[in-house]
Amino acid sequence: MRKVKKKEEIKLFIVALASFLMLVFCIVAASPDSTLRFIDPTPANYTQEQDFTCGVLAINTHKSIYLPDETAFIGIAVLDNEGHMVCDADVTLTITDPSNNATVLSTDNGLIKVSPQCCVYGVTNLPDYYTNYTVGGVGTYVMNLTVTAVTADGTETKSITDEFSVQNSVDFDVARDGPTRIYPPVPYVMNFTIKANKNYTGLIREYVPASFVITPQDGLIVTTVGDTKILTWTRNLVEGETYNIYYEFDAPDVSPYLFTLGALEIGSFKEVRQWMIASDAEVTYYFNDYVSSEKWWKLPDDMVDGATGTNAYTNVPGDVELLTENTCLGTDLGPIDTVKIRAHGYYIQAGDVVTLRPVFTLGDGSNYDAAIPQTTGAWGSDIDITIDPPNAPLSWTWSDVQNLDCDVESTDSLVGHVYVGKVEIIVTYTSPASWGSYKTGYPDDSGTQCDQFVIYPEEHQVYMYGVDFASGESYKVVYWDADGTKRMVDTGVTVAVDRKLRSTWTFAPGQATQGNWHVTVYYPSDYPTGDTYSASDSHIVVDDTSYSSDYSFYVSDSAIPEFPTVIAAIAVCMLCAVAYVVMRRKAEKG
């Protein structure tokens, strides 16, 4: 038997390798979804000056430049003059197209929706108010936003104007996915989806206020010039491909305030508008019920209807209305720093006083002067009841806020009347729990934020990661597919002392499906028995809605391994091995 020379062995290996590559190419090319292996099929996601003493308005379109007939997703935030979100405002958006045709979208006609998460203070990109608008022809579209709301200073109307553009073509189709309103103590993420319509190699720049703290990431350079931070990435963009970049920021703890970000620049391309962010204050709830046997003399319902323009009133000294129940569509937002109460109302006769007395689970608290003004209705002082021994909770929890009641007592002179229209609970949370999706690992293990899983095998596994969960607490993590069907439950996930929650799942054939997914977190005792996702489920602790303002992430078929492909790959490897052995033996015999 002839000994195979080293050169011949190398030739044999090259021939076998070439055969392997050709077979792989044939299998991929013959696959019905072969283009999904190489081309991202995912469609694009859908300087104002304001007097902050009158509140803040913010409006964003998910793109600054649209193509004809595309649908714009528009988000709106409304804050009062104290920085509190306003979820019951009359919002009207008039969009005037280049032909001077006006379209009116409003909460009154139902075309502007109010988010069920409007009073949630956590990391959510779902705007408090949102709508959709289908653009028409090329040109500039003018948005006039008018908001009428009952605030601490009475009924107020505020307006801002902004623009976006429609063009027949654009070098780079850029969509943003980020917050319109933020709760300052918490970091947020700004995502960009960029479809390249031309080849480009160079810098991509984003601009944010210098006061923003930017989380470091590989490939991101941050420089400060005056009052602006410039975020720079170096990228090679190929025509026809879609790319994602992002950054995490922590805004300064000021409220009310309006921050503007951008415009994003890619070479000579530049967005035509900036992104607005309204900076919010504490979480505010109000009492919405009372005990029928303990109420004020006249119109007691008006103290719990949520409006400050209508008032319960009395001239009976010692009259008490016991307020029970408070309202908010949120859930447990994490550790609580402070709890305050305040009343909106007024008195007529000098010397008249309204007293607020918190009622805790263990009993009554202290008496506090509401400090409402004389003659004209307005908010009184914020009263801190966080520490009110002996009956206030030693460490406040969500259930303590839910169970809080309040006595509203009149000390009246009989000459005039005292009026109260609303009593609020103001809660300040420490860093509400955040929750998001990553690829290749968790962020503390060099993972990268990702909300579009497209490429196999790099993006065939999702890593869900959150911070500021209760240490030592156990949770259940539920993965819901594009049809809202429960696909996997990660049980017994216990948070360590670092207060970080981690869960991972691999997109498996027969289990994962293409489309937009949700991943929700529950306490084990509140785990839902149903198999269908519901955004209004009150048991949800955290629901990641950072992708496309409603979902956790998008999964493409190309990120899900297929049984035929796996089997074919194994067969190819076996065939190549056999070919190599046969060819080697022939060479040895020759």
N, C-alpha and C positions, 0 to 999 in steps of 0.2 A: 504493500500500500504506500502510495506516494505521500510524502509530507507536504502539507499545504504551506506555501511561502507566506510570509507576513503581508506582502503586497497583495497577493491574491485574496487573502482573508479580508483585507480592507475593502477590496473590490466587491467581494461577496456581501459584506455588510452594507455597503452603499447601495447595491442592487436591491437587497431586501428592504432597506429603509425607503428607497424610492417607490418600491411596490406598495409599501404601507401607506405612504403619503398619497399616492394615486388612488388607492382604494378609499381612504378617508375622504378625499375630495369628491369621489364619485358618490359616496353615501350621502354626504352633506348636500351636494348639488341636486341629488335626486329627492331629497326631503321636501315635502310640500311647503314647509315653513323655513326653508334653508336661508332665505334672506334675513330671517330674524337672528341668525347667528352673527351677522356682520353689520346690520343696519339697525339703529335704534328705531323701533316702530312707534314709540310712544308719542302721542300728539302733544303739542305745547299746552302747558297749563293755562287753564284759564286765569317857589319861595313865597309860602304864604306869610303875611304879617297879620297877627291877630292881637286884640286887646284881651289878655288873659284874665283880667278882672271881670270880664263878662262871659267867661267860659271858653271852651276850646272846641272847634270842629276840625275833623280830619276826613279826607276823602281820598281813596286810592283806586286806580284801575290796575288790573293785574299786568297789563302791558302799557307802555307809553305810546307805542306805535302799533296799529293793527293793519291787517290786510282787509280789503273790501269783503263785506258780508260775514266777518268774524263776530263772535259774541264776546262782549266785554263783561268780566266779573268786576263789580264795583262794591267796595267796602266803605262803611261810614262809621265814625265814632263821634259821640257827643258827650262832653263833660260840662258840669256846671261851674260856677265861679270858684267853688272850693275844691275842684278837681274830682268830684264824684261823678261816676257814670250816670247817664240819664237814659233809662230804658223805655220810657213812656212818652217820648217827645213826638210831636207832629213833624215828620221829615218829608220835605218835598225836594226832588231833584229834577231840574229842567235841563234837558240836553238839546242844544241847538246845533243842527248839522250844517255843513257848508252851504246848503241851499236855503238856509234860514228857516227850516222846518223844525218846530219845537216838539219834543216828546216829554210828557210829564209823568214822572214815576214818584209815587208817594206811599206813605204808610196808610193814608186815607183810602187810596184806590187799590191797595193790596199788592202793588207792584214792588214795594220795598218791604222786605221781611225783617222781623226782629229776631235776633238769634236767641235760642233758648239758653245760651251761655252768657247772655248779656251781663248778668250780675256775678259771673264767676271771675275771680281774681287768680288766675293761674296762667301757665304757658299755653295759650290757645291762639291760633291765627284766625279763627273764625270771627269776622267783624261783628260788632253789635247790631248793625243794620247792613243789609246787603241786597243787591239787585243784579239783574242781567240786562244788557242792552245790546241789540244787534246793530252793528255799524253798517253804513251804506257805502257811498262813494268816497273818493279821495278828497282830503282837505282837513281843516281844523274843526274839531268839535268842542263846543264851549259848555261846561257844566256849571250850573248855578245851583248851589245847595242852600236851602233855607230851612231853618229849624226853629220851631216854636215850642218852648218847654216851660214848665213851672219849676223855678229854681228858688234858691234861698232869698232872692230879691224879687220874687213874684214871677209873673208871666213875662218871658223875654223872647225876642226874636233875633236871630243872628244869621248872617249869610256869608258865604265865601264863594269865589269863582275860580275855576281851574280849567285846564284844557288837556285834550289828548289828540293824537293825529292818526289819520288813515292814509296809507301810501300803497301804491300798486306793487311795490317791491321794496325789500329792505335787505341790507347786507347781512344783518344778524337779527334774528327774531328772538327777542328777549322777553321773558315772563318772570315776574317776581312773585314769591310766595313768602309773605312775612306778616307781622302784626300791624294792625291799624291803631290799636290801643294797647298799652303796656301797663303792667303793675311794676313800678321801678325796681323793687328789691330783687327781681327775678331776671336771669339772663334769657335772651331770646335769640332765635336763629332767623337769618334772612337767606332765603334760597333763590338761586337764579337757574332758569332753564334757558339755554342758549342754543338755537338752531343756526348753524353756519350755512349761509347761502353763498359763501365765497371762501377760498382758502385764506388763512391768516396765521402768521406766527408773530407773536409780540406780546405786549402788555395789555391786561384788562385792569381797569381802575374803578374803584368805588370810593365815595366820599361820605364821611360821617362826622359828627361833631367831635372836637378834640377831647371832650369830657367823657366820651364813650370808652369803656374798657373792652378791648377786643381779645377773645380767647386765641392763644397762639395755635397755629396749625402748619403742617409742612407745606412749603411752597407759597405761603402768604407773607408778604412783607408789609409792615405798617410803619408809616412815617408821619410825623406831625409837622404841619406848616401853619403857623398862626393858630386860628381857632378851628382848624380842620385836620382830621386824620385821613390819610390817603392809604387805601388798602390796594395792594398790587399783586396780581398773579401773572406769571408768564405761561402762556398756553400756545399750543399748536392746534389750530382749528381746521378741520378738513371739510370742504364743501359737502353738504348733504348730511352731515353727522350732527347729533344733538349732545350737548354737554351740560353738566351740572356743577356749579360751584356754590359755596355758601360761606357764611361767617357767623360766629356767635358773638353777641354784644351784650354788655350790661350798661344800661343808661343811668345817668345820675339820678338820685332819689329826689327829684323836684316835681311838684304838681300844684296847680295845673300848668302844663307846658306843651308846646308843639315842637317836636323835632322834625327836621327834614333830612332825608338821606339821598345820596346820588347827586347828579345823574351818572349811571354806569357808562363807562367809555371803553370801547374796543377799537383801538386804532383811531381812525377818523370818525367812527360811528359813535353816537351819543344819544341816550334817551332824551325825550323832549319834555319830560316832567320829572319832578322829584317825588319821592315817596314820603308821605306824612305819617307821623306817629304821635298820637295823643297820649300824654303821660298822666296816669290815673293816680288816685289817692287810696284811701282805705276802702274796705268792703262795707257796704251800707245795706242794712235790712230795715224794714219797718214793721211795727205791730199792726196786725190786720184783723184782730178779733178782740172781744171783751166779754166779761162775765155779765150776763143780763141782769143779775141782782145787784151789781155794783157799777153804776153808770152815771154820767152827768145828766143834768136836768133837761137840757134841750139838745136834740140832734146828735146823740152819742155815736151813731154810725159814722158821722163825718170825721171822727178822730181816727178811724181805722180804714178809711177808703183809699189811702195812699196819696191823696191830693192835699196840697197846702192851701188851695183856694177855697175850700169848704171847711167849716169849723164846728166842732161841738162847743157849747157854751153854757155857763151857769153863773148865778149870783148867790148861790147857797154856800155859806162858809162850811168847810169840811167836806164838801161834795167829792167823792172819790170814784174814778172810773178805773177798774182793774183791767189792764190790757194783757191779753194772752195771745199766743201764736205770733210768729213772725214769718215773713215770706222771702224766699229767694230760691231760684231754680238750680243753685249750685249744690255741691256736696262738700265733704270734708276737705279743706284746703291746706291742712297741715298745722304745725304748731302756731299758737296764738300769742301775740305780744301784748296787745291791749284791747279792752272792751270799753266803749263809751256809749252814753245815751244823750239825746238832745230832743228838744221839743220846738215845734214851729207854732207860733201864735202871738197873742198880744193881750193887753189889759187896758181898761178904760180909766179906772179911778186910781190915783196915786196911793201906794201902799198895798194894792192887791198883788198877790203872789201865786204862782203855780209851782207846786212842789212835785218833784219826781222821786219816787222811792222804788228802787229795784227789788224784785222779789225773786230770790234764789231758791234752788231746790231745798236748801236747809232752813230757809226762812227769810224774813224781811231784811233789807239792807238799810243804809242811812237815808235821811231826808236831805234832798238837794234842791236848792233854788234853781228853777229852770232858766231864770234870767231872760225871759222873753221881754220884748220892748213894749212901750206904751203906744197905743193908738194904731200903729201900723204893723201888720203881720210880718214876722221874720223869724229866723232861727235864733234860739237862745244859745247859751254856752254849751260847749262839749263837756260832758261830765264824765270823768274817768272813774269807772266802777270796778276796774281790774282787781284792785285790792280794797276790800270793804269788809273787814272782820266784824263778827266771826263767821258770817254765813256765805261770803263770796267764795267761789272755788279757789283752792290753793294753786291749782294749775288748770287753766281754762281749756276745755275741749269743745269740739263741735256740738256735742249733745248739750253742754252747758248753755251755749248760745241758743240752741233750739228751745230749751226749756225755760229760758229767762222770761219772766213776766214783769209788769211795772204798774205801780199805783200812780195815777195822776190826780193830785189833790188840789182843790181850790181853797185859798185863804182869801175870801172876798169880803168887801165892806158893805155889801147889800146895795150900795149906791150905783155901782156899775156892774159890768160883766167881765169875765175872763174867757178867752177863746183859745182853743187848741185844735189844730187841724191835722197834726201828724207827729208821731214820736218815732225816732229812728234809733237803731243800734248800729254803732260804727265799730268794726272789727279790723284790727291790723294784724296780718299774718306774717310770719317769718318765712320767706322763700317758699311759696306754695310748691307742691310736688310737680316736677317737670317729667316729661315722658316722650321718648322719641325713638326713631329707628336708625340703625347703623349697619354697615357691612364690614366684613373681614375681622370683626371683633368689637368689643365694647370700647368707648372712647378713652377709657383709662388704660386700654391695652392697644393703643394705636388704631382703633377702629375709626371709620369715617362715616359721618352723617350721610344717610342715603334714604330717599323716598321714592326712587324708581329702580326696581330690581329687574334688570334686563339681560345681563351677560352671564352665561354659564361658563365655568363654575365660580367665577369671582363673586357673583351676586345671587347664589342659589340658597343663601341662608341669611335670615334676618336676626339681628341682635337688638332687642328692645332694652332700653336703658333709661333710668330715671333717677333723680336726686331729690333729697329732702322728704323722703318717706319716713314714717315713724320707725325708729330703730327697735328691733325685736319683734315687730309686727309681722304676721303672716298674711300673704295675699294670694289670690288666684289671678292668673293672666289668661285671657281668652282671645284667641285668634279667630276672626270672622272673615270669610272670603267675600268675593265681589257680589255674591247674591245675598249677603247677610247671613250665611249659614255658618254655624259654629263648626270649626275645623279641628281645633286643638285646645286643650285646657292644661296649662302649666300649673300644677297644684303644689301647695306647700312651699311657696317661695317666701323665704324669711329674710327680712332686711337686717343686715349687720349693723354694727355701731357706726359705720360710715354713712348710714341712711341712704344707701344706693340700692335700687331694685334692678335686677337683671333677669332676663328671660330670653331664650333663643329657640328658633324653630327652623328646620330645613324644609324647603319647598319640595315635597315628594310627589312622584307620579301618582295620580289617582286621588290625591289629597289637596294639592294646591291647584288653583285655577287662575286664569288671567283676569285682571281687573283691579279695582281699587279695594283695598282691605282696611279693616279696623282692628286695633288691638286695645282691649280695655282691661282695667284693673279693678278687682273687687276684693272686699273682705270675705273670707271664707263663709262667714255666717250670712252674708248678704248675696251669695252667689245665685244668679238667676237660674231658674229651672227650664226656661224656654231655650229653644235652639236657634232663634232668629235675633239678629242684632236690632237694638232700638236705641236711638240717640237720646230719647227721653227717659231712659231707665234711671231712676233716682238712686239705684244702688251702685252706679259706676263711681269709683273713686277718681280715676283719671282716664280720659279717652284722648288719645293722640289724634288731633284733627289738623295737623300741620300741613298735610299734602292737599293741594287744591281746595284749601279752606274747609275741608269736611272729612278727609280720610287720613289714615296713618301712612299708607304708602301704596304704590302701584306695582303689580307683579306682571311681567310679560311671560308668555309661553316659553320664550327663549331662555328664561332663567330656571325653568323646570326641566330636569333631566327626563328623557323619555325612555321607556323600556326598550323599544326597537333600536334606538341609538346605542344604548348601553350594550345590548346583545350584539349588535353589529360591530361595535368597537372590540368586544372580546373576541368575536369571530375573526376579525382582521388581525388581531395580535397573534392568535393561534395559527392563522394561515401564513403569516410572515415567518413565524418560528419554524413551521414545517418547511416552507420554501428555503429558508436558510440552511436547515439540516440537509435537505435533499441536495442542494447546490454544493454544499461542503463535501458531501460524500462523493458526488460525481467528480469533484476536483481532486479528491484524494485518490480515487481509482484511476483518474487520468494520469 
